[in-house]
Structure formats: structure tokens, C-alpha cells
Amino acid sequence: MIKWIRKKILEGIIKDILNQLPELKEKGLILFKEKKELIIEKSKEAIKKTLMEFIEKF
């Protein structure tokens, strides 16, 4: 249940970001529907990498 909630939150964040990019919004949302799992996995990897870099600076 918790994994499902975390996944839905991440999906919401991705959709919010796509909505903030008017030039990519339509194409991005279509691609997100088609490749949702891949995009979510890549997003998790990017977040992990960013956090590791941030933590290493401090």
C-alpha cells in the first residue's frame, strides 16, 4: 500500500513538472502515459543521484 502511495505521489510530481513546461506539456503527457514505468524508474534514479551529490557536498 505504501509503495502504491509513493508511486502516485511521484506520478503527480512528474505531471506537475510536465504541466509547467508549455512547449513539452502535450507531448510529455502522451509519452508519460505510454512509458510511465520507465519514466518513474528514471526519475527515482535521478532523485537518488541528486540527493547523493547534495549530501556529499555537506
Summary of the structure (lengths in Angstrom):
residues: 58
radius of gyration: 13.1
end to end distance: 33.8
largest distance: 38.6
contacts: 121
relative contact order: 0.11
helix: 86%
strand: 0%
